[in-house]
Amino acid sequence: MIRRQDAITPTDASIQLGISARHARTMLHRLAMANILLPRSGDKRVRSYVLNPDGKHLFL
């Protein structure tokens, strides 16, 4: 799921992980704050994220 260069949304994450969309949104936000993910769309309301190229080595 995260290996793709496609953006990931809270809905996608919630379905894949079997958690609520709200919890997925919180987790994605925390990963973005840790600079593992980068916002892909939206300035005030981030709708999707992509893997930070600098953090890619942590997961691949």
SULLINQUI-V688740 format. One record per pair of residues at least 4 apart in sequence whose C-alpha atoms are under 7 Angstrom apart, sorted by sequence separation. I is the first residue (numbers start at 1). J is the second residue. D is the distance in whole Angstrom. If there is no record, write none. Layout:
I_J_D / I_J_D
This chain:
8_12_6 / 9_13_6 / 10_14_6 / 11_15_6 / 12_16_6 / 13_17_6 / 14_18_5 / 15_19_7 / 19_23_7 / 20_24_6 / 21_25_6 / 22_26_6 / 23_27_6 / 24_28_6 / 25_29_6 / 26_30_6 / 27_31_6 / 28_32_6 / 29_33_6 / 30_34_6 / 31_35_6 / 32_36_6 / 42_46_4 / 52_56_6 / 56_60_6 / 8_13_7 / 14_19_5 / 19_24_7 / 31_36_5 / 32_37_4 / 41_46_6 / 42_47_6 / 51_56_7 / 14_20_5 / 31_37_6 / 32_38_6 / 41_47_6 / 14_21_5 / 39_46_6 / 41_48_6 / 40_48_5 / 39_48_6 / 40_49_5 / 11_21_6 / 14_24_5 / 39_49_4 / 40_50_6 / 10_21_6 / 13_24_6 / 38_49_5 / 39_50_6 / 37_49_6 / 38_50_5 / 37_50_6 / 38_51_6 / 10_24_5 / 37_51_5 / 38_52_6 / 10_25_5 / 36_51_6 / 37_52_5 / 36_52_5 / 35_52_7 / 36_55_5 / 7_40_7 / 9_47_6 / 9_48_5 / 8_48_5 / 9_49_7 / 7_48_6 / 8_49_5 / 7_49_5 / 8_50_6 / 7_50_5 / 6_50_7 / 5_50_7
